[in-house]
Amino acid sequence: MAKKDKRFIEVYSESGMTTVTRILVDKQTGVNYLFTASGYAGGLTPLLNTDGTPVVTPVPRYEE
Protein backbone atom coordinates (compact mmCIF):
# COMPACT_ATOMS: atom_id res chain seq x y z
CA MET A 1 0.00 0.00 0.00
CA ALA A 2 1.46 3.34 -1.07
CA LYS A 3 1.94 6.10 1.48
CA LYS A 4 -0.52 8.95 0.96
CA ASP A 5 0.61 12.55 1.10
CA LYS A 6 -0.75 14.40 4.10
CA ARG A 7 -3.37 16.99 3.19
CA PHE A 8 -3.00 18.99 6.42
CA ILE A 9 0.14 20.33 8.01
CA GLU A 10 0.52 21.61 11.54
CA VAL A 11 1.90 25.16 11.69
CA TYR A 12 1.34 25.84 15.41
CA SER A 13 0.91 23.68 18.50
CA GLU A 14 0.45 24.45 22.18
CA SER A 15 -0.38 22.00 24.95
CA GLY A 16 -1.10 22.05 28.64
CA MET A 17 -1.85 19.40 31.24
CA THR A 18 -5.09 18.23 29.57
CA THR A 19 -5.51 20.57 26.59
CA VAL A 20 -4.08 20.76 23.08
CA THR A 21 -4.43 23.64 20.61
CA ARG A 22 -3.22 23.38 17.02
CA ILE A 23 -3.44 25.39 13.83
CA LEU A 24 -3.63 23.24 10.70
CA VAL A 25 -3.35 24.34 7.08
CA ASP A 26 -5.09 22.50 4.25
CA LYS A 27 -2.37 22.20 1.58
CA GLN A 28 -4.96 22.06 -1.24
CA THR A 29 -6.93 25.19 -0.32
CA GLY A 30 -4.65 27.10 2.06
CA VAL A 31 -7.48 27.48 4.61
CA ASN A 32 -6.31 27.61 8.26
CA TYR A 33 -8.17 25.63 10.92
CA LEU A 34 -8.08 25.81 14.71
CA PHE A 35 -8.22 22.45 16.50
CA THR A 36 -8.57 22.21 20.24
CA ALA A 37 -9.01 19.23 22.54
CA SER A 38 -9.50 18.94 26.26
CA GLY A 39 -9.86 15.52 27.84
CA TYR A 40 -12.23 13.50 25.65
CA ALA A 41 -13.77 16.54 23.91
CA GLY A 42 -12.46 18.43 20.90
CA GLY A 43 -13.42 20.78 18.12
CA LEU A 44 -12.31 22.04 14.73
CA THR A 45 -13.23 25.35 13.11
CA PRO A 46 -11.84 27.53 10.31
CA LEU A 47 -9.92 30.61 11.44
CA LEU A 48 -11.64 33.80 10.27
CA ASN A 49 -10.44 37.29 9.42
CA THR A 50 -12.21 40.29 10.97
CA ASP A 51 -14.47 40.53 7.89
CA GLY A 52 -15.63 36.91 8.32
CA THR A 53 -13.64 35.40 5.46
CA PRO A 54 -11.40 32.38 6.15
CA VAL A 55 -7.70 32.90 6.85
CA VAL A 56 -5.88 31.58 3.78
CA THR A 57 -2.15 30.88 3.61
CA PRO A 58 -0.64 30.82 0.09
CA VAL A 59 -0.64 27.15 -0.95
CA PRO A 60 2.68 27.06 -2.86
CA ARG A 61 4.44 27.77 0.45
CA TYR A 62 3.53 24.26 1.64
CA GLU A 63 3.85 22.27 -1.59
CA GLU A 64 6.76 19.87 -1.55
PyMOL Python script that loads the backbone (N, CA, C, O; Angstrom):
from pymol import cmd

cmd.read_pdbstr("""\
ATOM      1  N   MET A   1       0.846  -1.181   0.000  1.00  0.00           N
ATOM      2  CA  MET A   1       0.000   0.000   0.000  1.00  0.00           C
ATOM      3  C   MET A   1       0.888   1.240   0.000  1.00  0.00           C
ATOM      4  O   MET A   1       1.773   1.378   0.844  1.00  0.00           O
ATOM      5  N   ALA A   2       0.647   2.141  -0.950  1.00  0.00           N
ATOM      6  CA  ALA A   2       1.464   3.343  -1.074  1.00  0.00           C
ATOM      7  C   ALA A   2       1.128   4.347   0.013  1.00  0.00           C
ATOM      8  O   ALA A   2      -0.023   4.465   0.435  1.00  0.00           O
ATOM      9  N   LYS A   3       2.140   5.065   0.458  1.00  0.00           N
ATOM     10  CA  LYS A   3       1.939   6.098   1.481  1.00  0.00           C
ATOM     11  C   LYS A   3       1.259   7.305   0.841  1.00  0.00           C
ATOM     12  O   LYS A   3       1.697   7.795  -0.200  1.00  0.00           O
ATOM     13  N   LYS A   4       0.192   7.776   1.468  1.00  0.00           N
ATOM     14  CA  LYS A   4      -0.516   8.946   0.965  1.00  0.00           C
ATOM     15  C   LYS A   4       0.153  10.208   1.476  1.00  0.00           C
ATOM     16  O   LYS A   4       0.685  10.238   2.586  1.00  0.00           O
ATOM     17  N   ASP A   5       0.123  11.249   0.656  1.00  0.00           N
ATOM     18  CA  ASP A   5       0.609  12.550   1.103  1.00  0.00           C
ATOM     19  C   ASP A   5      -0.392  13.127   2.096  1.00  0.00           C
ATOM     20  O   ASP A   5      -1.603  12.978   1.933  1.00  0.00           O
ATOM     21  N   LYS A   6       0.121  13.777   3.111  1.00  0.00           N
ATOM     22  CA  LYS A   6      -0.747  14.399   4.102  1.00  0.00           C
ATOM     23  C   LYS A   6      -1.366  15.655   3.523  1.00  0.00           C
ATOM     24  O   LYS A   6      -0.671  16.477   2.926  1.00  0.00           O
ATOM     25  N   ARG A   7      -2.673  15.808   3.699  1.00  0.00           N
ATOM     26  CA  ARG A   7      -3.368  16.991   3.193  1.00  0.00           C
ATOM     27  C   ARG A   7      -3.201  18.177   4.129  1.00  0.00           C
ATOM     28  O   ARG A   7      -3.156  19.320   3.673  1.00  0.00           O
ATOM     29  N   PHE A   8      -3.109  17.924   5.438  1.00  0.00           N
ATOM     30  CA  PHE A   8      -2.998  18.992   6.420  1.00  0.00           C
ATOM     31  C   PHE A   8      -1.610  19.006   7.031  1.00  0.00           C
ATOM     32  O   PHE A   8      -1.001  17.960   7.255  1.00  0.00           O
ATOM     33  N   ILE A   9      -1.120  20.210   7.296  1.00  0.00           N
ATOM     34  CA  ILE A   9       0.144  20.332   8.009  1.00  0.00           C
ATOM     35  C   ILE A   9      -0.097  21.182   9.253  1.00  0.00           C
ATOM     36  O   ILE A   9      -0.936  22.083   9.256  1.00  0.00           O
ATOM     37  N   GLU A  10       0.639  20.885  10.282  1.00  0.00           N
ATOM     38  CA  GLU A  10       0.520  21.610  11.543  1.00  0.00           C
ATOM     39  C   GLU A  10       1.519  22.758  11.533  1.00  0.00           C
ATOM     40  O   GLU A  10       2.720  22.538  11.376  1.00  0.00           O
ATOM     41  N   VAL A  11       1.022  23.989  11.702  1.00  0.00           N
ATOM     42  CA  VAL A  11       1.902  25.156  11.695  1.00  0.00           C
ATOM     43  C   VAL A  11       2.074  25.765  13.081  1.00  0.00           C
ATOM     44  O   VAL A  11       2.938  26.618  13.283  1.00  0.00           O
ATOM     45  N   TYR A  12       1.248  25.328  14.041  1.00  0.00           N
ATOM     46  CA  TYR A  12       1.343  25.837  15.406  1.00  0.00           C
ATOM     47  C   TYR A  12       0.782  24.775  16.349  1.00  0.00           C
ATOM     48  O   TYR A  12      -0.204  24.114  16.024  1.00  0.00           O
ATOM     49  N   SER A  13       1.401  24.612  17.503  1.00  0.00           N
ATOM     50  CA  SER A  13       0.911  23.678  18.499  1.00  0.00           C
ATOM     51  C   SER A  13       1.234  24.199  19.890  1.00  0.00           C
ATOM     52  O   SER A  13       2.317  24.730  20.137  1.00  0.00           O
ATOM     53  N   GLU A  14       0.284  24.038  20.784  1.00  0.00           N
ATOM     54  CA  GLU A  14       0.445  24.449  22.178  1.00  0.00           C
ATOM     55  C   GLU A  14      -0.300  23.426  23.029  1.00  0.00           C
ATOM     56  O   GLU A  14      -1.422  23.044  22.695  1.00  0.00           O
ATOM     57  N   SER A  15       0.308  22.981  24.116  1.00  0.00           N
ATOM     58  CA  SER A  15      -0.382  22.002  24.949  1.00  0.00           C
ATOM     59  C   SER A  15      -0.173  22.305  26.422  1.00  0.00           C
ATOM     60  O   SER A  15       0.836  22.879  26.831  1.00  0.00           O
ATOM     61  N   GLY A  16      -1.152  21.903  27.190  1.00  0.00           N
ATOM     62  CA  GLY A  16      -1.097  22.054  28.639  1.00  0.00           C
ATOM     63  C   GLY A  16      -1.270  20.687  29.279  1.00  0.00           C
ATOM     64  O   GLY A  16      -1.031  19.663  28.639  1.00  0.00           O
ATOM     65  N   MET A  17      -1.681  20.668  30.532  1.00  0.00           N
ATOM     66  CA  MET A  17      -1.854  19.401  31.239  1.00  0.00           C
ATOM     67  C   MET A  17      -2.886  18.501  30.556  1.00  0.00           C
ATOM     68  O   MET A  17      -2.635  17.310  30.372  1.00  0.00           O
ATOM     69  N   THR A  18      -4.026  19.048  30.183  1.00  0.00           N
ATOM     70  CA  THR A  18      -5.086  18.233  29.566  1.00  0.00           C
ATOM     71  C   THR A  18      -5.616  18.840  28.273  1.00  0.00           C
ATOM     72  O   THR A  18      -6.585  18.333  27.709  1.00  0.00           O
ATOM     73  N   THR A  19      -4.997  19.919  27.794  1.00  0.00           N
ATOM     74  CA  THR A  19      -5.509  20.573  26.592  1.00  0.00           C
ATOM     75  C   THR A  19      -4.459  20.623  25.488  1.00  0.00           C
ATOM     76  O   THR A  19      -3.257  20.649  25.750  1.00  0.00           O
ATOM     77  N   VAL A  20      -4.941  20.635  24.254  1.00  0.00           N
ATOM     78  CA  VAL A  20      -4.082  20.763  23.078  1.00  0.00           C
ATOM     79  C   VAL A  20      -4.737  21.770  22.146  1.00  0.00           C
ATOM     80  O   VAL A  20      -5.946  21.713  21.920  1.00  0.00           O
ATOM     81  N   THR A  21      -3.954  22.684  21.607  1.00  0.00           N
ATOM     82  CA  THR A  21      -4.427  23.637  20.614  1.00  0.00           C
ATOM     83  C   THR A  21      -3.479  23.587  19.435  1.00  0.00           C
ATOM     84  O   THR A  21      -2.261  23.660  19.601  1.00  0.00           O
ATOM     85  N   ARG A  22      -4.044  23.459  18.231  1.00  0.00           N
ATOM     86  CA  ARG A  22      -3.222  23.377  17.021  1.00  0.00           C
ATOM     87  C   ARG A  22      -3.836  24.223  15.915  1.00  0.00           C
ATOM     88  O   ARG A  22      -5.054  24.389  15.848  1.00  0.00           O
ATOM     89  N   ILE A  23      -2.983  24.754  15.053  1.00  0.00           N
ATOM     90  CA  ILE A  23      -3.441  25.388  13.831  1.00  0.00           C
ATOM     91  C   ILE A  23      -2.959  24.508  12.688  1.00  0.00           C
ATOM     92  O   ILE A  23      -1.772  24.201  12.572  1.00  0.00           O
ATOM     93  N   LEU A  24      -3.914  24.106  11.840  1.00  0.00           N
ATOM     94  CA  LEU A  24      -3.630  23.242  10.705  1.00  0.00           C
ATOM     95  C   LEU A  24      -3.913  23.998   9.420  1.00  0.00           C
ATOM     96  O   LEU A  24      -4.833  24.815   9.365  1.00  0.00           O
ATOM     97  N   VAL A  25      -3.130  23.730   8.393  1.00  0.00           N
ATOM     98  CA  VAL A  25      -3.347  24.341   7.079  1.00  0.00           C
ATOM     99  C   VAL A  25      -3.645  23.238   6.078  1.00  0.00           C
ATOM    100  O   VAL A  25      -2.914  22.253   5.985  1.00  0.00           O
ATOM    101  N   ASP A  26      -4.730  23.416   5.330  1.00  0.00           N
ATOM    102  CA  ASP A  26      -5.089  22.504   4.249  1.00  0.00           C
ATOM    103  C   ASP A  26      -4.189  22.842   3.062  1.00  0.00           C
ATOM    104  O   ASP A  26      -4.276  23.946   2.523  1.00  0.00           O
ATOM    105  N   LYS A  27      -3.333  21.921   2.650  1.00  0.00           N
ATOM    106  CA  LYS A  27      -2.371  22.205   1.580  1.00  0.00           C
ATOM    107  C   LYS A  27      -3.047  22.394   0.227  1.00  0.00           C
ATOM    108  O   LYS A  27      -2.452  22.995  -0.667  1.00  0.00           O
ATOM    109  N   GLN A  28      -4.266  21.902   0.049  1.00  0.00           N
ATOM    110  CA  GLN A  28      -4.961  22.056  -1.235  1.00  0.00           C
ATOM    111  C   GLN A  28      -5.644  23.410  -1.371  1.00  0.00           C
ATOM    112  O   GLN A  28      -5.687  23.980  -2.462  1.00  0.00           O
ATOM    113  N   THR A  29      -6.185  23.935  -0.253  1.00  0.00           N
ATOM    114  CA  THR A  29      -6.935  25.187  -0.321  1.00  0.00           C
ATOM    115  C   THR A  29      -6.233  26.350   0.370  1.00  0.00           C
ATOM    116  O   THR A  29      -6.516  27.509   0.064  1.00  0.00           O
ATOM    117  N   GLY A  30      -5.322  26.060   1.295  1.00  0.00           N
ATOM    118  CA  GLY A  30      -4.647  27.095   2.063  1.00  0.00           C
ATOM    119  C   GLY A  30      -5.434  27.582   3.259  1.00  0.00           C
ATOM    120  O   GLY A  30      -4.954  28.449   3.989  1.00  0.00           O
ATOM    121  N   VAL A  31      -6.636  27.052   3.488  1.00  0.00           N
ATOM    122  CA  VAL A  31      -7.481  27.477   4.606  1.00  0.00           C
ATOM    123  C   VAL A  31      -6.860  27.003   5.925  1.00  0.00           C
ATOM    124  O   VAL A  31      -6.405  25.865   6.037  1.00  0.00           O
ATOM    125  N   ASN A  32      -6.850  27.902   6.924  1.00  0.00           N
ATOM    126  CA  ASN A  32      -6.313  27.606   8.258  1.00  0.00           C
ATOM    127  C   ASN A  32      -7.444  27.179   9.182  1.00  0.00           C
ATOM    128  O   ASN A  32      -8.522  27.773   9.173  1.00  0.00           O
ATOM    129  N   TYR A  33      -7.192  26.146   9.979  1.00  0.00           N
ATOM    130  CA  TYR A  33      -8.175  25.628  10.923  1.00  0.00           C
ATOM    131  C   TYR A  33      -7.596  25.627  12.326  1.00  0.00           C
ATOM    132  O   TYR A  33      -6.402  25.396  12.518  1.00  0.00           O
ATOM    133  N   LEU A  34      -8.453  25.886  13.305  1.00  0.00           N
ATOM    134  CA  LEU A  34      -8.081  25.811  14.713  1.00  0.00           C
ATOM    135  C   LEU A  34      -8.662  24.522  15.270  1.00  0.00           C
ATOM    136  O   LEU A  34      -9.867  24.287  15.185  1.00  0.00           O
ATOM    137  N   PHE A  35      -7.801  23.687  15.841  1.00  0.00           N
ATOM    138  CA  PHE A  35      -8.224  22.452  16.498  1.00  0.00           C
ATOM    139  C   PHE A  35      -7.885  22.574  17.970  1.00  0.00           C
ATOM    140  O   PHE A  35      -6.784  22.989  18.330  1.00  0.00           O
ATOM    141  N   THR A  36      -8.831  22.213  18.815  1.00  0.00           N
ATOM    142  CA  THR A  36      -8.572  22.209  20.238  1.00  0.00           C
ATOM    143  C   THR A  36      -9.197  20.960  20.859  1.00  0.00           C
ATOM    144  O   THR A  36     -10.272  20.518  20.454  1.00  0.00           O
ATOM    145  N   ALA A  37      -8.506  20.405  21.841  1.00  0.00           N
ATOM    146  CA  ALA A  37      -9.008  19.225  22.539  1.00  0.00           C
ATOM    147  C   ALA A  37      -8.707  19.363  24.017  1.00  0.00           C
ATOM    148  O   ALA A  37      -7.651  19.856  24.414  1.00  0.00           O
ATOM    149  N   SER A  38      -9.653  18.920  24.819  1.00  0.00           N
ATOM    150  CA  SER A  38      -9.501  18.936  26.263  1.00  0.00           C
ATOM    151  C   SER A  38     -10.144  17.666  26.797  1.00  0.00           C
ATOM    152  O   SER A  38     -11.356  17.480  26.685  1.00  0.00           O
ATOM    153  N   GLY A  39      -9.332  16.798  27.375  1.00  0.00           N
ATOM    154  CA  GLY A  39      -9.864  15.522  27.844  1.00  0.00           C
ATOM    155  C   GLY A  39     -10.363  14.705  26.669  1.00  0.00           C
ATOM    156  O   GLY A  39      -9.619  14.443  25.724  1.00  0.00           O
ATOM    157  N   TYR A  40     -11.642  14.297  26.728  1.00  0.00           N
ATOM    158  CA  TYR A  40     -12.234  13.496  25.651  1.00  0.00           C
ATOM    159  C   TYR A  40     -13.028  14.338  24.661  1.00  0.00           C
ATOM    160  O   TYR A  40     -13.662  13.781  23.765  1.00  0.00           O
ATOM    161  N   ALA A  41     -13.015  15.656  24.793  1.00  0.00           N
ATOM    162  CA  ALA A  41     -13.767  16.538  23.910  1.00  0.00           C
ATOM    163  C   ALA A  41     -12.814  17.292  22.997  1.00  0.00           C
ATOM    164  O   ALA A  41     -11.658  17.522  23.352  1.00  0.00           O
ATOM    165  N   GLY A  42     -13.295  17.675  21.826  1.00  0.00           N
ATOM    166  CA  GLY A  42     -12.462  18.435  20.905  1.00  0.00           C
ATOM    167  C   GLY A  42     -13.320  19.144  19.883  1.00  0.00           C
ATOM    168  O   GLY A  42     -14.516  18.879  19.761  1.00  0.00           O
ATOM    169  N   GLY A  43     -12.697  20.050  19.148  1.00  0.00           N
ATOM    170  CA  GLY A  43     -13.424  20.778  18.121  1.00  0.00           C
ATOM    171  C   GLY A  43     -12.490  21.304  17.049  1.00  0.00           C
ATOM    172  O   GLY A  43     -11.293  21.482  17.275  1.00  0.00           O
ATOM    173  N   LEU A  44     -13.054  21.546  15.887  1.00  0.00           N
ATOM    174  CA  LEU A  44     -12.315  22.045  14.734  1.00  0.00           C
ATOM    175  C   LEU A  44     -13.147  23.130  14.070  1.00  0.00           C
ATOM    176  O   LEU A  44     -14.343  22.946  13.843  1.00  0.00           O
ATOM    177  N   THR A  45     -12.519  24.264  13.758  1.00  0.00           N
ATOM    178  CA  THR A  45     -13.228  25.355  13.106  1.00  0.00           C
ATOM    179  C   THR A  45     -12.250  26.129  12.230  1.00  0.00           C
ATOM    180  O   THR A  45     -11.065  26.211  12.552  1.00  0.00           O
ATOM    181  N   PRO A  46     -12.739  26.705  11.112  1.00  0.00           N
ATOM    182  CA  PRO A  46     -11.838  27.532  10.311  1.00  0.00           C
ATOM    183  C   PRO A  46     -11.508  28.824  11.053  1.00  0.00           C
ATOM    184  O   PRO A  46     -12.356  29.376  11.753  1.00  0.00           O
ATOM    185  N   LEU A  47     -10.285  29.300  10.901  1.00  0.00           N
ATOM    186  CA  LEU A  47      -9.915  30.611  11.441  1.00  0.00           C
ATOM    187  C   LEU A  47     -10.475  31.673  10.506  1.00  0.00           C
ATOM    188  O   LEU A  47     -10.421  31.518   9.286  1.00  0.00           O
ATOM    189  N   LEU A  48     -11.013  32.753  11.072  1.00  0.00           N
ATOM    190  CA  LEU A  48     -11.640  33.796  10.271  1.00  0.00           C
ATOM    191  C   LEU A  48     -10.938  35.135  10.446  1.00  0.00           C
ATOM    192  O   LEU A  48     -10.438  35.460  11.523  1.00  0.00           O
ATOM    193  N   ASN A  49     -10.915  35.904   9.361  1.00  0.00           N
ATOM    194  CA  ASN A  49     -10.441  37.290   9.417  1.00  0.00           C
ATOM    195  C   ASN A  49     -11.526  38.139  10.061  1.00  0.00           C
ATOM    196  O   ASN A  49     -12.626  37.650  10.315  1.00  0.00           O
ATOM    197  N   THR A  50     -11.227  39.404  10.329  1.00  0.00           N
ATOM    198  CA  THR A  50     -12.207  40.292  10.970  1.00  0.00           C
ATOM    199  C   THR A  50     -13.442  40.525  10.103  1.00  0.00           C
ATOM    200  O   THR A  50     -14.504  40.862  10.626  1.00  0.00           O
ATOM    201  N   ASP A  51     -13.320  40.349   8.775  1.00  0.00           N
ATOM    202  CA  ASP A  51     -14.474  40.532   7.895  1.00  0.00           C
ATOM    203  C   ASP A  51     -15.266  39.233   7.694  1.00  0.00           C
ATOM    204  O   ASP A  51     -16.220  39.209   6.916  1.00  0.00           O
ATOM    205  N   GLY A  52     -14.884  38.166   8.380  1.00  0.00           N
ATOM    206  CA  GLY A  52     -15.628  36.908   8.317  1.00  0.00           C
ATOM    207  C   GLY A  52     -15.152  35.928   7.262  1.00  0.00           C
ATOM    208  O   GLY A  52     -15.677  34.819   7.171  1.00  0.00           O
ATOM    209  N   THR A  53     -14.175  36.314   6.469  1.00  0.00           N
ATOM    210  CA  THR A  53     -13.636  35.403   5.462  1.00  0.00           C
ATOM    211  C   THR A  53     -12.583  34.496   6.102  1.00  0.00           C
ATOM    212  O   THR A  53     -11.949  34.888   7.081  1.00  0.00           O
ATOM    213  N   PRO A  54     -12.389  33.287   5.562  1.00  0.00           N
ATOM    214  CA  PRO A  54     -11.403  32.385   6.152  1.00  0.00           C
ATOM    215  C   PRO A  54      -9.972  32.885   5.974  1.00  0.00           C
ATOM    216  O   PRO A  54      -9.644  33.518   4.971  1.00  0.00           O
ATOM    217  N   VAL A  55      -9.130  32.594   6.957  1.00  0.00           N
ATOM    218  CA  VAL A  55      -7.702  32.902   6.851  1.00  0.00           C
ATOM    219  C   VAL A  55      -7.105  31.905   5.860  1.00  0.00           C
ATOM    220  O   VAL A  55      -7.228  30.693   6.035  1.00  0.00           O
ATOM    221  N   VAL A  56      -6.461  32.427   4.822  1.00  0.00           N
ATOM    222  CA  VAL A  56      -5.880  31.582   3.780  1.00  0.00           C
ATOM    223  C   VAL A  56      -4.394  31.853   3.686  1.00  0.00           C
ATOM    224  O   VAL A  56      -3.974  33.002   3.543  1.00  0.00           O
ATOM    225  N   THR A  57      -3.598  30.801   3.765  1.00  0.00           N
ATOM    226  CA  THR A  57      -2.147  30.875   3.609  1.00  0.00           C
ATOM    227  C   THR A  57      -1.836  30.479   2.168  1.00  0.00           C
ATOM    228  O   THR A  57      -2.398  29.498   1.678  1.00  0.00           O
ATOM    229  N   PRO A  58      -0.969  31.201   1.478  1.00  0.00           N
ATOM    230  CA  PRO A  58      -0.642  30.821   0.094  1.00  0.00           C
ATOM    231  C   PRO A  58      -0.212  29.347   0.016  1.00  0.00           C
ATOM    232  O   PRO A  58       0.694  28.916   0.729  1.00  0.00           O
ATOM    233  N   VAL A  59      -0.875  28.588  -0.857  1.00  0.00           N
ATOM    234  CA  VAL A  59      -0.640  27.153  -0.954  1.00  0.00           C
ATOM    235  C   VAL A  59       0.757  26.793  -1.433  1.00  0.00           C
ATOM    236  O   VAL A  59       1.331  25.849  -0.890  1.00  0.00           O
ATOM    237  N   PRO A  60       1.345  27.473  -2.407  1.00  0.00           N
ATOM    238  CA  PRO A  60       2.684  27.059  -2.864  1.00  0.00           C
ATOM    239  C   PRO A  60       3.713  27.007  -1.752  1.00  0.00           C
ATOM    240  O   PRO A  60       4.699  26.279  -1.867  1.00  0.00           O
ATOM    241  N   ARG A  61       3.513  27.760  -0.678  1.00  0.00           N
ATOM    242  CA  ARG A  61       4.436  27.769   0.454  1.00  0.00           C
ATOM    243  C   ARG A  61       4.580  26.382   1.068  1.00  0.00           C
ATOM    244  O   ARG A  61       5.632  26.049   1.612  1.00  0.00           O
ATOM    245  N   TYR A  62       3.511  25.562   0.981  1.00  0.00           N
ATOM    246  CA  TYR A  62       3.529  24.256   1.635  1.00  0.00           C
ATOM    247  C   TYR A  62       3.629  23.090   0.663  1.00  0.00           C
ATOM    248  O   TYR A  62       3.651  21.936   1.092  1.00  0.00           O
ATOM    249  N   GLU A  63       3.689  23.360  -0.631  1.00  0.00           N
ATOM    250  CA  GLU A  63       3.854  22.272  -1.586  1.00  0.00           C
ATOM    251  C   GLU A  63       5.286  21.773  -1.528  1.00  0.00           C
ATOM    252  O   GLU A  63       6.232  22.550  -1.403  1.00  0.00           O
ATOM    253  N   GLU A  64       5.422  20.462  -1.620  1.00  0.00           N
ATOM    254  CA  GLU A  64       6.760  19.871  -1.551  1.00  0.00           C
ATOM    255  C   GLU A  64       7.096  19.164  -2.833  1.00  0.00           C
ATOM    256  O   GLU A  64       8.184  18.604  -2.963  1.00  0.00           O
TER     257      GLU A  64
END
""", "prot")
cmd.dss("prot")
cmd.show_as("cartoon", "prot")
cmd.util.cbc("prot")
cmd.orient("prot")
